[in-house]
Amino acid sequence: MLSIQAGQRALAIARDRGMKDFEVVHVARARSGEGASEDRWVVLLDRVPHTRLKHAVVVELRIDDGSLLTIRPPQ
C-alpha cells in the first residue's frame, strides 16, 4: 500500500464512523519501535475548515493491508 492509498483508506474509515467533514492533512510511515511494535501508516485528519488540529484525529493502519489499528487524538 502506498501513502496516497493509506490516506484514502483512513479517510474512508473515518467517514464510515461519522467523521464526514474531515480531510487528510498528512501521511507518514512509522516503523516498528516508533511507538508501536509493527510498521504502520499514521494518517493525520483534520476537520474542514481546518481547526489548527483542535478537532484532528490520527488513524493508524497496518502497512501491508491497510487494516485499522487505531483511531486516536494526536499526541
Secondary structure, DSSP 8 states (H G I E B T S, - for coil): --HHHHHHHHHHHHHHTT-TTEEEEEEEEE-TTSSSSS-EEEEEEEESS--TTTT-EEEEEETTT--EEEEE---
